[in-house]
Amino acid sequence: MEKMDKNHEHTQNNVTGMATGLLQVQDENTTTEDTCYSSNQNMITIVDCSSILDTNFSWVVKIPKEAVNKSRQENNGCAFAAVLQFKNMRNKNQNDNQIVLNNAVYGITMRANISNLTDNIEMIFTQNDKVSEASCVSWDGKGELNWTTFGCETEINNNTIKCSCSHLTFFAVLIVRNFSGEKNLCFNHSCFI
């Protein structure tokens, strides 16, 4: 479904198999500001950035004005953003001691080289259970699926994981599996094990 609102923004949401995505193009005469997206109920939506900490999204991302401006510079004045969620994405040689939180990998592109940001991209993941061992990771989308923590910082606060990254690519949160018989925090959230 495509729509164009009064602010000259085009948005299209798409769901196919194990991938969900949202494509947004802002015309050159629109105001540049932080842009936020969330994922709930297998749909990605645009949300008000001022409310992202006050709501119960399973995942939300804030793309700063700096990144939107870089996209405008490389796209003839228009800002472009594609936000994708992939389920069941894994490396055939994946370590059994780590799993991807909520079995979801997020890919974000703006049709521009977005890196070395001073105002980082922030992703917030919420969990019903308290999180202790988690890492925000990224993958460059090339070759084998190899996660790295380069360019991303992880902050854990009870049931919230905040990833702050200086670039755009594919993102996930890796959780260390607990084999001691204790309840695994991902069992209630369809984690791929």
N, C-alpha and C positions, 0 to 999 in steps of 0.2 A: 504494500500500500504506500503510495507516494503522496506527500502533501506539501503544499507551499503555504507558509503562514504569512502574516502581514509584515514580518520582518525580513522578507526575501530569503528565507531559508528553505531548502529542499531537504526532506527527510524520507528515507525509505528503510523499512524494517523487513528482514528476510529470515525465514527459518527453513533449513534443509537438512534432513537427517540429523547428524550429530553436530551441526554448526548453526549458530544463531548470529545474526549481524544487523548492524544499523549503519547506514551511510548518510552523512549529513554534509551538504554543501551550503556555505553561507556566501551570498553575493558580496561583491566588493564594496557596496555602499552600506553594509551593516556594521554595527558597533563591535569592536573587538573586546572580548572579555573572557574570563575563565569559563570553561565549558565542562559540565559534569554529566556522566552517564551512569546508569545503574542496571543491574541484572537481577530480575526476580521472575519466577514463573516462566522460565524459558523465553524471556523477552528482554531486549535491551531498550532502554528508554532514556530520553534526555530529562535531567532533573535540575532543580534549583540548587546551585552550589551552596547557598547559605543554609540549606536544611540537611546536608548530607550526614552530619554527625548526630542529628536529632531523629533520624529515621532508622528503620530496621531492615536495611538492604542486605542481602547476602554478599553483594559486591558493589562497589561504587568507585569510579575513577574521576579525578579532577585533572583536566588538562589546562595548564596555566595559559594566561594571555600571551606570554612569551612564545609558547609553542604555536598558538593560533597565528600570531604575527609571522613566524617563520613559514608557516604553511601559506599564508597570503603572499609573502614575498616570492615564493617559488611557484605559485599557481595564478599568476596574473591578477592578483588582488582578491581572489576568492579563497576562502578557508575550506579545506576539505578534511573530513575525518571519517574513517571507517573503523568501527569497533566490533570485534568478532569474539564469540565464545565458542570454544571447541570442547566437546566431551569425549572421553575415552582416548585422548591423545597420549601416547606413551612410546618410549624407546623400547625396542625388542630386548635390549640388554639392561633394562632398568633395574636398579638396585632394589631388592625386596625390602630393605630397611627403610625406604622412603616412599611416600605416596604423595600424590598431588591433591591438595585440599579441595574438597567438593568435586573432585574429578574434573575440574574445569581449568582450561588454559585460555587466556585472553590475548588476542592480537590487536594492536592498535597501530594504524598508519594514518598519515596526513598528507601523503603524496609529496613529501619533502624530507630532507635529512634533518631529523629532530634529535639532536644529541648535545651534550655538554650544557644542559640548561642550568641557569642559576636559580630559577624557580621550578623545582622538580615536579614531575607528574606524581600524583599521590593516588594510591589505590588502597581501599579499606575493605577488608574481608571480615565478616562477622561469623561467629561460631557459637553454638549453644553451650558448649563446654569450654572451660578454661584451657587456654593454649599455653604450652610451655616450650616445646622445641619446634620452631618453625623458621624457615628461611624464605625470603623473597628472592625469586630467581628469574632470569630471562634467558631467551634463546634467540639467536639472530635469524632464524628461519632458513638457514642454509645447511645442507647436509644432514647428518645424523642429529637427533634430538639430544643435545648436550646442554644441560642447565648450568648457568654461572650466576654468581652473586655480584659480578662486576657492575658497577653503576647503580646498584640498588642497596638501600638500607632497610633493615627490618626493625620495627618497633612493636612489641607485644604488650597489650594492656588487658588483662583478664581474658575476655572472649573476643577481643578485637586485634587484628593484625593489620598494621599500617606499613605499606611499602612505599618508599620514596625513591623514585628513579629519575636519573638525569637524561634518559633517552626513551625512544619508542621502539617497540619490537613485540615479541610474544612474552607474556608474563604468567607466572603461577606462584603458588606458595607450596613449598615442599615441607611435609610433616614427617618427623622421625617416628616410625612405627614402634609400638610398645609390645614386646613379646612376653612380658612378665605376667600375663594373665589379667592385668588391669583393663578396664574398659578403654577401648581405642576411641578417641574423640571423633573419628571420621565414620564410624559404623553407622551412625544415624544420618549421614549426609551423602550416601551413595558413593563413597570413595572407591576407586578401583584398586583392588588388592589382588 
